[in-house]
């Protein structure tokens, strides 16, 4: 009876409809449910508006990666034609997606927002070599969009907001950002505005007021502590 009960649940859900009258089941892969704006998907390497690469070859992303799936080798920028604005650039950049756990720590560690993530997570590799993405495959095109590789199932809109810089914790120790999870402005081709809360023009006044109040409270607290020591 246990097996039959299991089939009864399956067939009951098969024809069940939601309150709006539509079926509950999504006909995947012909149809996909909407994805969260900040979903951790396939990585991209971004460019600046003038076409220079953001990666400076510092290897911080590789150092912080808990799965050790990132390999970076930096090199000095050519004197006659710089690849990045800094002294060095990412000469070799590889990500092994057989190891990647999409924790987004590499995105948090990057000082230039060079490595960010898209909303694509459907991969279909036919061999292990395809799972190791090279710099040419990760680097965005001249429109700031991820390169669509043959084994990736891209749908409209999934290559948007690729900056998606996660801010789940307080960045740089700034308590005003605690609990804010947002993305910053995309500086590459196809400039995208920041999500509200990243100190845009509309938030400057409010942010300045918050910072002033925080500084005053901190000063008063420090004064009290000094008085206590006396």
N, C-alpha and C positions, 0 to 999 in steps of 0.2 A: 504493500500500500504506500510505502514511503516514496517509491519511484513514481507511482501514479499521481500522488499528491504534488510532486515536483512538476510534472507535466501539466497539471491543472493550473498551477500558478503561471506557467509559461503561456499557455493558451489564453488565460484570463487577461494577461497584460497585452497580448498580441492585438486584441480588438478594443482595448480600452481607449477612451478619448478623454481629453482634458475638458475643463469647464467651458472653454471657447469652442468646443466641438471638433478640434483638430486631434490627430493622433499623437500619442505621447512619444512614440518611437521616431527617431530621426533616421532617414534613409541614407546613412553614411555608406560609402563615400560620395554618393551623388549629392548629398546635402550635408552641410556642416553647421553646427551650432555656432553662434557668435562667440568670439574669444575675448577674454579680458584684455583691456588696453595694455596692461603691463605684464602680459604673459611671458614667461621665460622660454624663448625659443632659440632658433638657430642664430648664431652670432654674425655680426657684420663689423667690418673695419671702416671707419668713417673718414671723410675728407673735409677740409676747410672749404670755404666759399670760393677761394682762388684756385682750388684744385689740389693743394698740397695735402699730404697725408697727415692725419692727426697722431699716428703712432710714432713715438720717439725712441722705440727700442729699449725702454728702461727695464723690461722684463718683470715688472711688479705683478702683472697678471699671472705669469707663470709661477712666480714665487708664492702667491697666495692660493693658488689652485689646490684644493684638497685631493683631487683625483689625479693630479699631475698629467692632465691631458693637453696642456698648452706648452708649446716649444717656441721660443723666440730667440733670435740672434740679432743684435743691433750692429749697425755699421755707421761710420762717419759719413755725413752728407757730402756728396761731391761738391767741390768748390764752384764749379761752373754751373751746376744745375741741382739745387737742393730739392730733396724729396719731401722733407718736413721742415717746419720753421725752426726746429732746434738744431743742436750740433749733430745729433744722431737720428737715425730712422730705423724702422723695423725691416731689416734686410730679409730675414726669414720669419714667417709667422705661420704656425700650424696648430690646428686643434683636432684632436682625436676624439670623434664622437662615439666611439665604442667605450670610452671612459667617462665622458662629460656627464655630470649630474645636474647641470643647469642650475647651480646654486646662486649664480650671479655675483659671486665674490670678485671675479675678475673685473666686472663692470664697476664695482665699488672701488676697487684698488686703482684703476686707471686714472692718472692725474690729468689727462687731456681729453677724456671721453672718447678715446679712439675705438675701444671695443665696447659694443652694445649688443642688444639682442632684439631680434624680430619676433613675430608671433607665429612663425612656422615651427612645427614640431614633428611633422610627418616626414620620415626618412624611409627610403626603401633601397638599401644598398645591396648590390649583387656581389660585391667583393669587399674585402677589408680595406683595400687601397682607397676606394671611394669614400670611406668613412673618415679619412684623414684629410681635412680641408686645408688647402694651401692659402697663401696670401692672395693669389690671383682670384681664388674662388670666394674669399671672404670680403675683399675690397668692394665697396659700393661703386656703381657706375657713375657716369657724369650727371645723372639726374638724382643722385643720392639714394638710389634704390638698390636693394640686394640683387645679386646676380641669380637668376633662376636656372638652377642646374637640372639636368634631365631626370634625376631620381628624386626630385622634390615636388610635392603637391601644393603649389601655390594657388591661392584663390584671391579674388579681388579684395583689396584692403589689407591683406596680411603683411604687406611690405611697407605699411605706413607707420609713422611714429617709431622708427627704429632706434631713436635715441633712448627712449624708455629707461632713463637712468633711475635705478631704484633708490629710494630714500626712506627705508623702513625704520632706520635709527637716526640718531642725532648726528649729522655730519659735522666734522671738525669741532665737536664739542659744543655746538650752538644749540642751546636748549630750546630755542624758538622753533626749531625744525623737528623736535621729537614727535614721533608718530605720523609725520607727513610722508606719504609714499607717492612720489610724483616723478615726472620726467622733466629734464631741462631742455632748453631750446636746442634744436639741431642746427649746427653751424655749417653743415656741408651743403652740397647742391640740393635745391629744393628746400629752402629754409622753412622750418616748422617752428611755430611759436611754442613757448613753454607752457606747461600746465599751470593753472593758477596756484600760487603758493611758492613759486620759484623766484620771487622778488622781481616781478615784471613792473612796468611803469605804474600800473594801477595799485600795486601792493607796496610801493616804496614808502609812502607816507605812513601807512599802518605799521610796516616793518620798522621804520625809524622810531616810531612812538613806542613800540614793544621793546626795542633795544634800549631806549632811554630809560624806560621803567625798570627793565631788568638790571641795568647798570646802577641805577639809584638804589634798588633793593639790595644789590650785591655790596654796594659801598656801605649802606647802613648795617648790613649783617657783619661785614668785616670790622666796622667801628665797634660794634657791640662785643665782638670776640676779643678785640684789643683791650677794651675796658675790663672785660672779665679777667684777663691775664694780670691786670694791675691790681 
